[in-house]
Amino acid sequence: MRSLAGQILISPVRYIEPHAHMVSRVTDDYRAMVTAGCLAVCEPAFWAGFDRSSAAGFYDYFCQLTSHEPKRAAQFGLAHYCWLCINPKEAEDLTLAREVLPLIPKFLDRSNVLGIGEIGLNKNSRNELKVLEQHVDLAARHDQLILVHTPHLEDKRKGTRLTLEVLRNDRRIRPERCIIDHVEEHTIQMVLDAGFWAGMTLYPETKCTAARAVDMVERYGSERLWMNSACDWGVSVPLAVPYAALEMRRRGHSPEAVDHMIYQNPLRFLGQCPNFKPPAAVA
Ligand SMILES: [Zn+2]
């Protein structure tokens, strides 16, 4: 590694945060992200840290994601987008899932909706698989992009393999319109080999550190790959993406390579959704 001591490692960066749970963050986090160069933030629907008691809780959450949160981000000039679904954990309750899924199409014409996500598996259960198939069908019928969550609790490799099978079994689904998130060293290869996009989630304790993420970039290349902070209600870092950019620069990656990874790649994937407006065109 060549030494960059004394050089400015990170001249102003621009980036897209492709996966952040902003409803659980304070407003100061928005300010910090914009200050660090964030031009757009995308928020998948996820577990709130507790189980909701009814489908009405999801209706309110979808309103929050499509109406309230974009206004909070706009205070800082930040574009806010979202994904909709019933998360894999609560999808274990088939009765609840049956009530929540029909709510989703009503929200798909909202201007900040990118697709169906984050769907997938939590404990690789039969019920979760069933609801995953229903979500994939919903996405296919409405021509939506798909964002997939892969398990942390149970076997990630098995969960990823099962998810890829579901997606490949539906002939309407095009891999280049799906991103498989939270990949790690033992799952990234199978995702990329199958033609899907892969996401690396940067967490301080679990999932993937910046150093491991940059190792993967160096090993597998930066095509069809993005980084996100997934910052949520747990221990997580809203600036994890620019911190990983700093790690890339520290190792001697060029500013262009960093831009490719944290700005151009999310732009390329998300640009497949007509609702996603390239930040430069918005400014
Ligand atoms: Zn998430």
Residues whose N, C-alpha, C, O or C-beta is under 5 A from the ligand:
A	BS01	ZN	F46 A230
